[in-house]
């Protein structure tokens, strides 16, 4: 890819918008020059996407194509909106054959291939900016995968990963052409591109490898689609920060309070004493000197209670308190567990001040949503499963929209609807939104690490509500610093590894695979939490990659 092709976006100075208080503003303009794709030249990148979207749209009408195992759940318009063909499709990718024809090389029987078994211990830390750009249930650091790809392949080879997750194999294949990344592994390079190990033995040649990535989960392949597109991120970062600032300004009422701008807030579950039926706010009763007590006295009757019964203290298990209210998102009256605002940290001048919440403050908080036009947000119910049943039966949360405070849900709904100057920038923006999802949801506890308990949908009784705009800005700034000079050498498909009929036989040079951990993680249940936002979801029955005791699934042979 040429420097001109990499520079897909540029800026120009235009008069400031009315009411902005600025004389001039920076406007982002899509580079409108020609781009090459699979041997074809298009007027610009959007024309390239339009051309292949039309072809994908026709393919979606083919009943046989939709029978490929692992075809996701979603409307065609949502599958098309999420896709970036030919490089990425939120369904089985029909362009893989074209990708292989363009990048693959005929087998040369006269060329000797010999590799000793890669026997070195591979241990790579996870404190890497690329690795940490987006979390997932399980991930292998791309630097670890690079060592295998460098050892077993040559530049230009085609690598396949059928359990790609967030696409670390694709990132690794690309970065085999990045001298700095290779040297960071402890290798050295000769002038001719030969890669030398610590013993000065030749192990490979520098150069990008091409990758075919596939996963059953649409959110996994969506994350991978953006991971392998990390170039010109500085321009994206500037535009994304600008649109976040503009939206935050228009929604200033969300985080306003009489004491100042809300930086974060604490919410608490409400329980019933099983002895006297008194309602007690967990924050007020269970916390002592900043520490959560497993057992504590009921403030009304004095009996010893706790979230779990205890023979040691004699505590009786609390009952969850429920309330009935009209839900403007679901447009129906719902019975939901009681959950109240108890404290907030505000910015008052240059100071951060903690403010205790009164009943009047809570009523004022609820009123701010009266007569508001809610943005589109997920209204999906959690389907029965191991983790979802724990959530439904343990906390009473049955809908995805109830995994957020009203304020966070409203902000996220508005942010997910934003469109930036190009489909690529919009995709990267939504990549950032999906990356912060756990941190701004009710999974985020007052105690413990960021993002909640991994591998679960657990919602703690004390929730730390973060300012969504602040969290998103931090993520965008981190992503904006990750630009690398890579080209589009990956193609991504959303489907089951049990049915790869859209990939021709004898076309792959190397397979890297790290299968899921069977039934130890309920991938489809956990992924629904984010897939609901992109509106394309994993199949929930008969998906052979995963095991779920609540669904008719088995491991593939």
Secondary structure as UniProt FT lines:
FT   HELIX           3..6
FT   STRAND          9..15
FT   TURN            18..19
FT   STRAND          24..30
FT   STRAND          35..37
FT   TURN            38..39
FT   STRAND          40..42
FT   HELIX           45..59
FT   TURN            60..61
FT   HELIX           63..66
FT   TURN            69..70
FT   HELIX           76..82
FT   TURN            85..87
FT   TURN            94..95
FT   HELIX           96..103
FT   TURN            109..110
FT   TURN            129..130
FT   HELIX           131..133
FT   HELIX           142..152
FT   TURN            155..156
FT   STRAND          158..161
FT   TURN            162..163
FT   TURN            165..167
FT   HELIX           168..175
FT   TURN            176..177
FT   HELIX           179..184
FT   TURN            185..186
FT   STRAND          188..189
FT   TURN            191..192
FT   STRAND          194..196
FT   TURN            198..199
FT   STRAND          202..205
FT   STRAND          210..215
FT   HELIX           218..227
FT   TURN            228..229
FT   HELIX           233..250
FT   HELIX           252..255
FT   TURN            258..259
FT   STRAND          261..272
FT   TURN            274..276
FT   STRAND          279..281
FT   HELIX           282..286
FT   STRAND          287..288
FT   TURN            289..290
FT   STRAND          291..292
FT   STRAND          296..297
FT   TURN            299..301
FT   STRAND          304..306
FT   TURN            311..313
FT   STRAND          316..317
FT   STRAND          319..320
FT   STRAND          322..327
FT   TURN            328..331
FT   STRAND          332..337
FT   STRAND          339..348
FT   TURN            349..350
FT   STRAND          351..356
FT   HELIX           359..367
FT   TURN            368..371
FT   HELIX           386..395
FT   HELIX           400..403
FT   HELIX           406..416
FT   HELIX           423..435
FT   TURN            436..437
FT   HELIX           438..440
FT   TURN            442..443
FT   TURN            450..451
FT   TURN            454..455
FT   STRAND          462..466
FT   HELIX           468..480
FT   STRAND          490..494
FT   TURN            497..498
FT   TURN            501..502
FT   TURN            505..506
FT   STRAND          510..511
FT   HELIX           518..520
FT   HELIX           523..534
FT   TURN            544..545
FT   TURN            549..552
//
